[in-house]
Amino acid sequence: MYLVMNAWREILARTLEGFNEQDNVSPAWLVNPATKRKLKLDKLYPDAGIAVRFIGLTAKGQGRQSDWEAQESEQRDQTRAELCRLNGVQLVTLDLNDDPLKQFEHLLSILSRASRLLAQSDRPARQKQQWMPILSAAHDRAVRLRGLLAKNPEQMMAVLSESWRDRELGLTAAPVVAPPEKKSNKLAVMPTYEAGQRVRHERYGDGVITNLAAANGETTLTILFDGAQERSFLATLVQDKLLII
């Protein structure tokens, strides 16, 4: 489950790059009128008018919710969504137990809606000129990520989760994942990888290819680096960073 959570964190970081991001926030306007208690957003992008709420994550030791608890939770979710709407914020609800491609459609829908609402809003023209192109670019990045995910969802979610771990450790600089513009040309210059080959990664150093796995037209390389760290990469995404030695 945490693999899926980290993958979505990486997807959001790549998609909404350039926007101010706030984590685990309770804005002053997000107060449940029934209980007078603040509700929480997992992520808020105020300039984009977008918020994110993860659902489906069960805390360690937490048992199954009673019918009453489930009803209360659903009511809070509805209140949260309505308060966001009333305050000009589009809420992305990401179910970690659901099909990631289906969740991606929801994300793309919210990005499109946020762009339309920004254009129709009474925000100053200068702000619209600043943020609308960035929102459009965010939508384009999400479309490219969805295309990669569609080829092999399980594999791609694992790769994205690993990228988030690297990001947390400061090992990456938010690389942009995009499919080759001309796949046939890309394949023509693809190096020939084999198990047992010594390779050098521009970030992780020297290592040996321990496994190759092909699925849906993509090849995944597993490399054991000399520091005893093993990592997996999509060949099409790592070929410019990997040298056969």
Secondary structure, DSSP 8 states (H G I E B T S, - for coil): -HHHHHHHHHHHHHHTTTS--EEEE--TT-EETTTTEE--EEEEETTTTEEEEEES---TT-----HHHHHHHHHHHHHHHHHHHHTT-EEEEEETTS-HHHHHHHHHHHHHHHHHHHHHS-S-HHHHHHHHHHHHHHHHHHHHHHHHHHH-HHHHHHHHHHHHHHHHTT----------SSHHHHHHT-----TT-EEEETTTEEEEEEEEEEETTEEEEEEEETTS-EEEEEHHHHTTTEEE-
